[in-house]
């Protein structure tokens, strides 16, 4: 009885992203084509090296763990599966020591499953070039005893010799209905009170990332136990930027005054808003504007600028300078000015 109570307490304290992680391939949401191919591969028990890529929170890690669970069973996964986060262990020494050591360990013939181990390298696009080159050689040398599964968001950051050695599986962003049905299931099991409109907003502010949406849901449940989760709280939790703040940035761009733009951008960051969240919202506000405020060509150019700024931010550039750059660029684009008023 005491053991059962401890087990329940442990489950209750789990992050919901782990508690509700898919346990089998059938539980993976909205990746029907990928799951169908992988299902046939699992039945043959002859896995190739694999490369899973796509946006975060779409089920890449959950899928390979579900495959490993079906191949080896829960009791043997610790011995047969090695999971590393390549963003933490990204250097060549990790490949030479941790990965190489596990790849060379001998498998007991008495254990369940095919005669090879699986090494999962999550966030493999964070690995250095030298580490990837060493991994390529290791993949060749240990192919009889080990299968590698590389997981990344950006497949273009993986060197071609590795890509060519892997079966590639693209995980598409989750559609609204799939994400919403998963959240509804969690709400029902946890006894949460959350209406359809709030769940729709939760999916939207998560930008197709189901892991983020579930994390927001757990946070909301902690703060609003046995109470209705409000739309306003979901937006606040996600760092939603008030439309008025975005409108002020656009108006400063329309003023063509650098001083006004600089002051507005400074005030924006003093309010505690995120540059990344701004990119999502300002793009929607401009691209879907139907008031005639922007021409279609201007919208296309602004979308291109937003993509460039997103790249710079992902590389660690200063948020303030990049938002300032974006608003100045928008100002030039909507006026066709090459110079600005610095008064």
C-alpha positions in Angstrom: 0.0 0.0 0.0 2.8 2.3 0.9 4.7 1.5 -2.3 1.6 2.3 -4.3 1.2 5.7 -2.6 4.9 6.6 -3.3 4.4 5.6 -7.0 1.3 7.8 -7.3 3.1 10.8 -5.6 6.0 10.3 -8.0 3.6 10.4 -11.0 1.8 13.4 -9.7 5.1 15.3 -9.4 6.2 14.4 -13.0 6.3 17.1 -15.7 3.2 16.6 -17.8 5.4 16.4 -20.9 6.8 13.2 -19.5 3.6 11.9 -17.9 1.7 12.2 -21.2 4.6 11.3 -23.5 3.4 8.8 -26.2 4.1 5.2 -25.1 3.7 3.7 -28.5 3.8 4.7 -32.1 0.0 4.7 -32.2 0.0 7.5 -29.6 2.1 9.8 -31.7 -0.1 12.7 -32.9 -0.5 14.0 -36.5 2.5 12.2 -38.1 0.5 9.5 -39.9 2.8 9.0 -42.9 6.0 8.9 -40.9 4.5 6.5 -38.3 3.2 4.2 -41.1 6.7 3.8 -42.5 8.3 3.4 -39.1 5.7 0.8 -38.1 6.8 -1.4 -41.0 10.5 -0.9 -40.1 9.8 -1.9 -36.5 8.0 -5.1 -37.6 11.0 -6.1 -39.7 13.3 -5.3 -36.7 15.9 -4.0 -39.2 16.2 -0.3 -38.4 18.5 1.9 -40.6 20.4 4.9 -39.1 17.7 7.6 -38.9 17.5 11.3 -39.0 14.3 12.9 -37.5 13.9 16.6 -38.3 11.2 19.3 -37.9 9.9 22.0 -35.6 10.2 21.5 -31.8 7.4 19.8 -30.0 6.2 17.7 -32.9 7.0 14.2 -31.4 10.5 13.4 -32.7 12.0 12.2 -29.4 8.8 10.6 -28.3 8.7 8.6 -31.6 12.2 7.1 -31.3 11.6 6.3 -27.6 8.3 4.6 -28.5 10.2 2.5 -31.2 12.9 1.5 -28.6 10.2 0.5 -26.1 8.5 -1.7 -28.7 11.7 -3.3 -29.8 13.3 -4.0 -26.4 10.6 -3.6 -23.8 10.8 -1.1 -20.9 13.0 -3.4 -18.8 15.8 -3.6 -21.4 15.8 0.0 -22.6 18.4 1.1 -20.0 20.9 -1.4 -21.4 20.1 -1.1 -25.1 19.4 2.6 -25.6 21.7 5.6 -25.0 20.1 9.1 -25.1 22.3 12.2 -25.3 21.4 15.8 -25.8 23.9 17.0 -28.3 23.4 20.7 -27.4 25.0 19.9 -24.0 27.5 17.3 -25.2 28.4 18.9 -28.6 32.2 18.4 -28.8 34.3 15.7 -30.4 35.4 14.3 -27.1 31.8 13.2 -26.3 31.7 11.2 -29.6 35.1 9.7 -28.9 34.3 8.8 -25.3 30.6 8.4 -24.4 29.2 7.5 -27.7 32.1 5.3 -28.9 32.2 3.4 -25.6 28.5 2.6 -25.7 28.6 1.6 -29.3 31.3 -1.0 -28.6 29.6 -2.6 -25.6 28.7 -6.3 -26.1 25.0 -7.2 -26.3 23.7 -10.2 -24.3 22.0 -12.7 -26.6 19.5 -13.5 -23.9 17.8 -10.1 -23.9 14.7 -9.3 -26.0 15.0 -7.4 -29.3 17.2 -7.2 -32.4 20.9 -7.6 -32.1 21.9 -4.0 -32.0 21.7 -1.0 -29.7 20.2 2.5 -30.4 22.0 5.7 -29.7 19.8 8.8 -29.7 21.5 12.2 -30.3 18.9 14.9 -29.6 19.5 18.4 -31.0 22.2 17.0 -33.2 22.3 20.3 -35.2 24.1 21.8 -32.3 27.1 19.5 -32.7 30.4 21.0 -34.0 31.7 20.1 -37.5 34.5 18.0 -36.0 32.1 16.1 -33.8 29.9 15.3 -36.8 32.9 14.1 -38.8 33.9 11.8 -35.9 30.3 10.6 -35.7 30.3 9.7 -39.4 33.3 7.5 -39.0 31.7 5.8 -35.9 28.5 5.2 -37.8 30.4 3.3 -40.4 32.6 1.3 -37.9 29.7 0.2 -35.6 26.9 -0.4 -38.1 26.7 -4.1 -37.2 26.0 -3.5 -33.5 24.5 0.0 -33.3 21.9 2.2 -34.9 22.0 5.9 -34.6 19.0 8.2 -34.5 19.8 11.9 -34.9 17.1 14.4 -34.0 17.3 18.1 -35.1 15.2 21.1 -35.9 17.4 22.2 -38.9 18.5 19.4 -41.2 20.7 21.8 -43.2 23.1 22.0 -40.2 23.9 18.3 -40.4 26.8 17.5 -42.7 26.0 15.8 -46.0 28.0 12.5 -45.3 25.8 11.9 -42.2 22.6 12.8 -44.0 23.4 10.4 -46.8 23.8 7.5 -44.3 20.4 8.0 -42.7 16.8 7.4 -43.6 15.3 10.9 -43.2 11.9 11.5 -41.6 10.3 14.9 -41.6 8.0 15.7 -38.7 5.5 18.3 -39.7 4.0 21.0 -37.4 1.0 19.7 -35.6 -2.4 20.9 -36.9 -4.7 22.7 -34.5 -7.2 19.8 -34.2 -4.5 17.2 -33.2 -3.0 19.5 -30.6 -6.4 20.5 -29.2 -7.6 16.9 -28.9 -4.4 16.0 -27.0 -4.9 19.0 -24.6 -8.6 18.0 -24.1 -7.5 14.5 -23.2 -5.1 15.9 -20.6 -7.7 18.3 -19.2 -10.2 15.5 -18.8 -7.6 13.2 -17.0 -6.5 16.1 -14.7 -10.0 17.4 -14.0 -9.2 20.8 -15.4 -11.8 23.4 -16.3 -10.9 24.9 -19.7 -13.3 25.9 -22.5 -12.8 25.4 -26.2 -11.8 29.0 -27.0 -9.0 29.0 -24.3 -7.6 25.7 -25.7 -7.6 27.2 -29.2 -5.7 30.1 -27.9 -3.3 27.8 -26.1 -2.5 26.0 -29.3 -2.1 29.3 -31.2 0.3 30.9 -28.8 2.4 27.7 -28.7 3.0 28.0 -32.4 2.5 24.3 -33.1 4.8 23.1 -30.3 2.7 20.6 -28.3 5.4 20.3 -25.6 5.1 24.0 -24.9 1.3 23.9 -24.9 1.4 21.0 -22.3 3.9 22.9 -20.2 1.6 26.0 -20.2 -1.4 23.8 -19.3 0.4 22.3 -16.3 1.4 25.8 -15.1 -2.1 27.0 -15.5 -3.4 24.0 -13.5 -1.0 24.7 -10.7 -2.1 28.3 -10.4 -5.9 27.8 -11.1 -6.6 24.5 -9.3 -10.3 23.7 -9.7 -10.9 27.0 -11.4 -11.7 28.1 -14.9 -8.5 28.8 -17.0 -9.0 32.2 -18.5 -8.0 33.4 -22.0 -6.2 36.4 -20.6 -4.1 34.2 -18.3 -3.0 31.9 -21.2 -1.9 35.0 -23.2 0.0 36.4 -20.2 1.6 33.0 -19.5 2.8 32.8 -23.1 4.3 36.3 -23.1 1.6 37.5 -25.5 2.3 41.1 -26.6 -0.6 43.5 -26.4 -1.8 44.6 -29.8 -1.4 48.3 -28.8 2.4 47.7 -28.2 2.8 46.3 -31.7 0.7 49.1 -33.2 3.0 51.7 -31.5 6.0 50.1 -33.2 4.3 50.2 -36.6 3.2 53.8 -36.1 6.8 54.7 -35.2 7.9 53.1 -38.5 5.3 55.1 -40.3 6.7 58.4 -38.7 10.0 57.9 -40.5 11.7 59.4 -37.4 14.7 57.4 -36.1 14.4 59.1 -32.7 10.7 58.1 -32.4 11.5 54.5 -33.5 14.4 54.3 -31.0 12.2 55.6 -28.1 9.3 53.2 -29.0 11.6 50.2 -29.2 13.2 51.1 -25.9 9.8 51.4 -24.2 8.9 48.0 -25.8 11.7 46.3 -24.0 11.1 48.1 -20.8 7.7 46.5 -20.8 9.4 43.1 -20.6 8.4 41.8 -24.0 10.3 39.2 -26.0 11.8 39.9 -29.4 11.0 36.4 -30.6 7.4 36.7 -29.6 7.3 40.0 -31.4 8.3 38.4 -34.7 5.4 36.0 -34.6 2.8 38.6 -33.8 4.1 41.5 -35.9 4.2 39.2 -38.9 0.6 38.2 -38.4 -0.5 41.8 -37.9 1.2 43.0 -41.1 0.7 40.0 -43.4 -3.0 39.6 -42.6 -3.8 43.3 -42.6 -6.7 44.0 -45.0 -7.0 47.7 -44.5 -4.8 48.6 -47.4 -2.1 49.9 -45.1 0.5 47.7 -46.8 0.8 46.6 -50.4 1.3 43.0 -51.2 4.9 43.7 -52.3 5.6 45.5 -49.0 4.2 42.6 -47.0 6.4 40.1 -48.9 9.5 42.3 -48.3 8.7 42.7 -44.6 8.1 38.9 -44.2 11.6 38.4 -45.7 13.1 40.9 -43.2 11.4 39.2 -40.3 12.9 35.9 -41.4 16.4 37.4 -41.4 15.9 38.9 -38.0 14.7 35.5 -36.7 18.0 34.0 -38.0 20.1 36.6 -36.3 18.3 36.1 -33.0 18.7 32.3 -33.2 22.5 33.0 -33.6 22.6 35.0 -30.3 22.5 38.6 -31.6 21.3 41.4 -29.4 17.5 41.6 -29.2 17.2 45.4 -28.8 19.5 46.1 -31.9 17.7 43.5 -34.0 14.2 44.9 -33.3 15.5 48.4 -33.9 16.9 47.1 -37.2 13.5 45.5 -38.1 11.4 48.6 -37.4 13.9 50.9 -39.3 13.8 48.5 -42.2 10.0 48.4 -42.2 10.0 52.3 -42.1 12.3 52.4 -45.2 10.2 49.8 -47.0 6.8 51.4 -46.5 8.1 54.8 -47.6 10.7 53.8 -50.2 13.1 56.1 -48.3 16.8 55.4 -48.4 17.4 58.0 -45.7 15.6 58.7 -42.4 14.9 61.8 -40.4 17.2 61.9 -37.4 15.6 65.0 -35.8 
